[in-house]
Amino acid sequence: MPPATYDDPYGPDVLAYNPHPQRPRSREVPVELGMVLEDVSTGWVGAVVHVEKSGGMQVIVLEDRRGRRRTFPLGGGFWLEGEPIIALPPLKTSSMKAPQARAMTTPLGRRLTNSGSIAAERNVPRVARASRLWVEGKHDAELIQHVWGDDLADVGVAVQMLEGVDHLGEILDDFAPDEYRRAGVLVDHMVHGSKEWRIAQEANKRWGSSILIVGHPFIDIWQAVKPARLGLTHWPDIPRGEDIKTGTLRYLGWPHDTQADIARAWRKILGTVNSYKDLEPELLGRVEELIDFVTAPGTH
């Protein structure tokens, strides 16, 4: 039975059926960034964005045309341009490391962003969309821009600050979202029954499908950075009533008495983030969901 044909933006007939009556033997092919493969067992089609080690084995990460990703072990079971292959590690493993700067390129010269996506080529500045993203504070905005800044610039989405979730209702009243002019909101500590959760529920009742409020479980955006980046096994549990940032810095043994101390600490923490791989998945999925929401077809 011939492999299925997919509507794939990476190029026509990537999985074109081989007309030869004899199925060809799989050939060994070192993978490259941007190479489009199909996993035969699942039918997943995507471009190679990473090769990495996981659980003692090397795996390949494929990104489909909607930006979704799945991981597969290297080896047999892939199709490349209509032919079965055995996917081998890249010839130069250094070329397949996760992006650590926006200057990283694919073998075809395409640039990769810190979010791991292939950067779109732009010849003129993008006009900003009417739809917007909001985050709670400055550190949230800086982290989002650091990892997704290229992607947001490409789709013309601006990130603005709430200066605290308590201001959400007032900001939405002023922005007046509708089905074309959408508002996406990222909230800290969005757990059932929390203050943030109650505020989101009230906003959803008023504005309905013109807004999307999502949240991560972390009390502060600092905790969305994987603790291993700072040599920790976990972020400290700060007692209720103590400022989360001050308490964290005290635990780390870093200066914590002034706002300048906090600002310097955040720059140090942000400096450990080279790409999306340095962030917790609970944040990654929420940001991607918001970007999809405010850039959906028909929105402005």
C-alpha positions in Angstrom: 0.0 0.0 0.0 1.5 3.4 -1.0 2.2 5.8 1.8 -0.4 8.5 2.3 -0.1 11.9 0.6 -0.1 15.0 2.8 -0.8 18.6 2.1 2.6 19.8 3.1 4.0 23.4 2.9 7.6 22.2 2.8 7.3 21.1 -0.8 5.2 19.1 -3.3 5.3 15.3 -3.4 7.5 14.8 -0.5 5.9 11.4 0.0 5.3 10.7 -3.6 4.6 7.0 -4.1 7.5 5.1 -5.6 6.4 3.7 -9.0 8.8 0.8 -9.0 7.1 -2.5 -8.4 9.9 -3.6 -6.0 10.1 -1.6 -2.7 13.6 -0.2 -2.6 15.9 -1.1 0.3 16.3 1.6 2.9 19.4 3.7 2.5 21.3 5.3 5.3 21.0 9.1 5.4 22.6 11.5 7.9 19.8 13.9 8.9 20.1 17.7 8.4 18.2 20.7 9.8 15.2 21.4 7.6 15.1 17.9 6.1 11.4 16.8 5.8 10.7 13.3 6.9 7.7 11.0 7.4 7.6 8.6 10.3 6.0 5.5 8.7 4.4 4.1 11.8 2.4 7.2 12.7 2.3 9.2 9.4 3.8 12.2 11.1 5.4 14.6 8.6 7.7 17.3 9.7 11.0 19.2 9.2 14.0 18.3 11.3 14.6 20.9 14.0 16.7 19.0 16.5 18.7 15.9 17.1 19.4 15.3 20.8 20.0 12.6 23.4 17.1 11.4 25.5 16.9 8.4 27.8 20.3 7.2 26.6 19.4 7.2 22.9 19.6 9.8 20.1 16.2 11.1 19.0 15.0 13.4 16.2 12.5 16.2 16.7 10.2 16.8 13.7 8.0 20.0 13.4 4.9 19.8 11.3 3.4 22.5 9.2 1.3 23.8 12.1 4.4 24.1 14.3 3.6 21.0 16.4 6.5 18.8 17.3 7.1 15.1 18.0 10.2 13.1 18.9 11.2 9.9 17.3 14.2 7.6 17.8 16.8 7.7 15.0 17.0 4.7 12.8 14.7 3.0 10.3 11.1 3.7 9.6 11.3 7.1 7.8 10.6 8.2 4.3 12.5 11.0 2.6 11.4 12.3 -0.8 9.4 9.1 -1.5 12.1 6.7 -0.5 12.6 4.7 2.8 15.6 5.7 4.8 17.5 4.8 7.9 18.0 8.2 9.7 21.5 8.5 11.0 23.0 11.1 13.3 24.2 14.3 11.5 27.7 14.2 10.0 28.6 17.2 12.2 26.8 16.9 15.5 27.6 20.5 16.4 25.4 21.7 13.6 22.4 20.0 15.3 22.7 21.5 18.8 19.8 23.5 20.1 19.9 27.2 19.0 21.9 29.3 21.4 21.7 32.5 19.4 19.5 33.8 16.7 22.3 33.6 14.3 22.1 29.8 14.1 21.3 28.6 10.6 20.2 25.4 8.8 22.3 23.8 6.1 20.2 25.7 3.6 21.1 29.0 5.2 17.8 29.4 7.0 18.1 31.0 10.4 16.6 29.4 13.6 15.0 31.4 16.3 15.4 30.8 20.1 12.0 29.1 20.0 13.5 26.5 17.6 11.4 27.5 14.6 12.8 28.3 11.2 12.9 32.1 10.9 10.8 33.6 8.1 12.6 35.8 5.6 11.4 39.4 5.8 12.4 42.2 3.4 10.3 44.9 5.0 9.2 45.6 8.6 6.0 43.9 9.6 3.0 46.1 10.4 1.8 45.4 14.0 -1.4 43.5 14.3 -4.3 45.0 16.2 -4.5 41.8 18.3 -2.2 41.8 21.3 -0.5 39.7 23.9 -0.4 40.7 27.6 1.8 39.4 30.3 1.9 40.3 34.0 5.2 42.2 34.3 8.5 43.2 33.0 10.4 39.9 33.6 7.6 38.0 31.9 7.8 40.3 28.9 11.6 40.0 28.7 11.5 36.3 28.8 8.9 36.0 26.1 10.8 38.4 23.9 14.1 36.6 24.5 12.7 33.3 23.3 9.8 34.2 21.0 10.8 37.7 19.9 11.7 36.7 16.3 8.5 34.7 15.9 6.4 37.6 17.3 8.1 40.1 15.1 7.4 37.9 12.0 3.7 37.8 12.7 3.5 41.4 13.9 2.3 40.7 17.5 3.2 43.1 20.3 3.7 42.1 23.9 2.4 44.5 26.6 2.5 44.4 30.4 -0.5 44.3 32.7 1.7 45.4 35.7 -0.2 42.8 37.7 -3.3 40.7 36.9 -5.5 43.0 39.0 -5.5 45.4 36.1 -6.7 42.9 33.6 -10.4 44.0 33.6 -9.5 47.7 33.2 -7.1 46.9 30.3 -9.6 44.8 28.5 -12.3 47.4 28.9 -9.9 49.9 27.2 -8.8 47.5 24.5 -12.3 46.3 23.7 -11.4 43.0 22.0 -13.7 41.4 19.4 -13.5 38.4 17.1 -11.0 40.1 14.8 -9.1 42.1 17.3 -8.1 39.5 19.9 -6.4 39.7 23.3 -4.2 36.9 24.6 -3.2 37.0 28.2 -0.5 35.0 30.1 -1.0 34.8 33.8 1.3 33.6 36.6 0.1 31.0 39.1 -3.1 30.1 37.2 -4.4 27.3 39.4 -8.1 26.5 40.2 -9.5 28.7 42.9 -6.6 31.2 42.9 -7.1 35.0 42.7 -5.7 34.8 39.1 -8.2 32.1 38.2 -11.2 34.1 39.6 -10.1 37.2 37.7 -9.8 35.2 34.5 -13.3 33.7 35.0 -14.8 37.1 35.3 -13.1 38.3 32.1 -14.1 35.2 30.2 -17.8 35.8 31.1 -17.7 39.3 29.7 -15.5 39.0 26.6 -16.0 35.3 25.6 -14.2 34.0 22.6 -12.5 37.3 21.8 -10.0 36.7 24.5 -7.8 33.8 25.6 -6.4 33.7 29.1 -4.0 31.0 29.9 -1.6 30.5 32.7 1.3 28.5 34.0 1.4 27.0 37.5 4.5 28.8 38.7 4.1 31.5 41.3 6.6 33.7 39.4 8.0 33.6 35.9 11.5 32.9 37.3 10.4 29.4 38.0 9.6 28.7 34.4 13.4 28.6 33.8 14.6 25.1 34.4 16.4 25.0 37.8 19.2 23.0 36.3 20.3 26.1 34.4 21.3 27.6 37.8 22.7 24.4 39.2 19.6 23.6 41.2 17.5 20.4 41.4 14.4 22.5 42.1 13.4 26.1 42.8 13.0 26.8 46.6 9.7 26.7 48.3 9.2 30.2 49.7 6.9 30.6 52.8 3.6 32.2 52.2 3.7 36.0 52.8 7.4 36.4 51.8 8.2 38.0 48.4 9.0 35.2 46.0 11.9 37.0 44.4 13.5 38.1 47.6 13.1 34.7 49.2 14.5 33.0 46.2 17.6 35.2 46.2 18.1 34.6 49.9 18.0 30.9 49.3 20.5 31.2 46.5 22.8 33.3 48.7 22.6 36.2 46.2 22.2 39.9 47.2 18.5 40.6 47.7 18.0 43.8 49.7 17.2 46.2 46.9 15.3 46.4 43.7 18.7 46.7 41.9 19.7 43.4 43.5 16.6 41.8 42.0 17.2 43.3 38.6 20.8 42.1 38.5 19.6 38.6 39.6 17.0 38.5 36.8 19.6 39.5 34.2 21.8 36.6 35.4 18.9 34.1 35.3 17.7 35.3 31.9 21.3 35.0 30.7 21.1 31.2 31.3 18.3 30.8 28.8 19.7 30.1 25.4 16.6 28.6 23.8 13.2 27.2 24.5 14.9 24.0 25.8 15.9 25.9 28.9 12.2 26.6 29.8 9.6 24.3 31.5 7.1 22.8 29.1 4.2 24.2 31.2 5.2 27.7 29.8 6.1 26.6 26.3 2.7 25.2 25.4 0.9 28.2 26.8 2.8 30.8 24.9 2.5 28.8 21.6 -1.3 28.6 22.3 -1.6 32.4 22.7 0.4 33.1 19.5 -1.8 30.8 17.6 -4.9 32.4 19.0 -4.1 36.0 18.2 -2.8 35.1 14.7 -5.7 32.8 13.7 -7.0 33.3 10.1 -9.4 36.2 9.9 -7.9 38.1 12.9 -6.2 41.5 12.6 
